[in-house]
Amino acid sequence: MRILLFLLLALSGCDRFSGPKTDFDANAAMSYTKEQLAFGPRVPGTPGAEKAGDWITSMMRQRADTVIEQRWTHRTLDGKDLPLRNILARFNPKAQNRILYVTHWDTRPTADEDPVLGNRGTPIPGANDGAAGVGLFVALGDALKKAPPGVGVDLLFVDGEDYGKSFDPPYADVLLGSQYFADHLPSADYRPIFGVLWDMIADKDLNILQEVNSVQKAPEIVSRVWETAKELGYEQYFIPQVGQAVIDDHIPLLEKGLRVIDVIDIDYGPLNAMGVPSPSYHHTLQDTIDKISVRSLQIVGDVALKVIQQG
């Protein structure tokens, strides 16, 4: 079924993108993405990460009503003390009904999927896997400052998503920021009406399938996002088909009872006739600015902003 769907899309040559559908500014989002890349790899505990975190905090303080930093130290499996920081930007903080958006801002310390064996110990640039989500959120901050939302909105930048080697339970050195946030919520009664994790959302070859854990545990939120995309004419990119299960920052939040789904284009790279990225840029040194696009940022930004506006 999935192969047939991709073949039909390829044969149709149909592209329904016709420009912005909301006030989201994708050119600004791309500019913010480039600013993140200028810091170099944002691996926790490095100067690049410290500078990037300071930049995110500063940018969101210029846009949000309240910005909260969560700082802590994580002891890794190999005994290293890793300084970490979550950044929570809150809009309309007194509103009881709240929407939680999540993205990670760190980058993977090793390009362990790179086709060149000699590259696999090098940190990835993280254009799509890290920087694009930050660019999306800062540009969302621009839009929300210009037109304050009727509901409360929390934009959460989590750290340490991609640090460790294994994404199997108990997630010892990965998903660190989302695990910490799940254990240290803004208040004891914090229960957003829904949440969305936005990860790897700027691939030039954008095709976002419905993630399995999201469909199983928060199907109504999946329906809300994909119906919004359809209303905007973006069903070619937000494909109404269940893809694969992804271990990502929504998992610790779901486990704490927060209804958070994952919007992720896990197939990073141009798809072949079998619907498989060829080549794949995920966790490689090829995760660079030329692999992402303003168009993809506009599509995802339109959907993200419209979902907020619909409350």
Summary of the structure (lengths in Angstrom):
residues: 311
radius of gyration: 18.0
end to end distance: 33.3
largest distance: 53.7
contacts: 1110
relative contact order: 0.20
helix: 37%
strand: 19%
